[in-house]
């Protein structure tokens, strides 16, 4: 049976760490893919055949935690790119949970 896998897309190391801890505290034992911006995540998902061979039974991720507020490629741009990727490949479906975090105070 395939264990559900997760991808975390967030530019903040602390936020990724805290989400990982929360998942582990909730007894999650599956694989977690991490990306520090939307472009890294799209590159990973675009390389489907390679990653499916490298991570059998773990790729593609079933759940994606997506930060909206990121540099380089933000969450909205990632979603646009993901829609295009799905339209051209049609190889996977994932549930997406959006997050909005910011380390800017004041």
C-alpha atoms as one frame of an Amber mdcrd trajectory, in Angstrom:
protein
   0.000   0.000   0.000   1.314   3.442  -0.940   1.914   5.762   1.971   0.719
   9.318   1.444   3.566  11.710   0.761   3.743  15.441   1.293   5.482  18.335
  -0.420   6.144  21.522   1.553   6.765  24.660  -0.470   7.882  27.507   1.772
  10.836  29.888   1.646  11.095  30.035   5.441  13.224  27.259   6.984  11.603
  27.781  10.385   8.086  27.424   8.978   9.060  24.204   7.171  10.643  22.894
  10.375   7.563  23.745  12.464   5.205  22.093   9.975   7.421  18.997   9.887
   7.381  18.851  13.701   3.599  19.232  13.771   3.212  16.394  11.267   5.586
  14.142  13.229   3.738  14.975  16.476   0.541  13.919  14.704   2.233  10.536
  14.028   2.890  11.189  10.330   5.663   8.846   9.194   5.607   9.343   5.423
   8.108  11.049   3.148   8.230  14.851   2.980   9.587  16.610  -0.105  10.716
  20.188   0.565  11.114  23.149  -1.774  12.101  26.668  -0.785  10.174  28.335
  -3.606   7.589  27.556  -6.244  10.097  27.204  -9.081  12.052  24.487  -7.269
   8.774  22.636  -6.683   7.664  22.946 -10.325  11.081  21.717 -11.476  10.739
  18.707  -9.176   7.195  17.915 -10.318   8.127  18.457 -13.977  10.838  15.821
 -13.713   8.182  13.178 -13.101   9.820  10.101 -14.647  13.167  10.645 -12.925
  11.617  11.282  -9.512   9.128   8.415  -9.826  12.097   6.075 -10.374  14.194
   7.695  -7.646  11.349   7.657  -5.102   9.164   4.660  -5.959   5.920   4.603
  -3.972   6.661   8.147  -2.742   6.369  10.319  -5.830   4.361  12.327  -6.706
   3.256  13.899  -3.430  -0.402  13.456  -2.541  -0.628  16.587  -0.384   1.085
  19.922  -1.056   1.443  22.576   1.655   1.954  25.817  -0.267   3.072  29.148
   1.169   1.571  32.005  -0.815   4.090  34.683   0.188   7.456  33.684  -1.346
  10.120  35.334  -3.518  11.143  34.064  -6.989   7.856  32.232  -7.635   5.065
  32.865  -5.159   2.196  30.523  -4.386  -0.150  32.009  -6.985   2.485  31.724
  -9.717   3.137  28.137  -8.612  -0.570  27.321  -8.941  -0.655  28.784 -12.462
   2.404  26.739 -13.451   0.929  23.612 -11.844  -2.307  23.966 -13.838  -0.244
  24.164 -17.045   1.877  21.183 -15.985  -1.187  19.075 -15.231  -2.743  20.045
 -18.569   0.335  18.938 -20.503   1.197  15.804 -18.530  -1.976  14.709 -16.755
   0.125  12.344 -14.668  -0.801  13.263 -11.116  -3.330  14.826  -8.790  -2.516
  16.420  -5.447  -4.528  18.158  -2.759  -3.174  21.626  -2.051  -3.364  23.419
   1.282  -2.352  27.060   1.124  -0.510  28.833   3.907   0.206  32.489   4.377
   3.141  33.266   6.617   5.472  36.177   6.869   8.483  36.842   9.025   8.098
  40.596   8.479   6.972  42.370  11.647   5.698  45.871  12.134
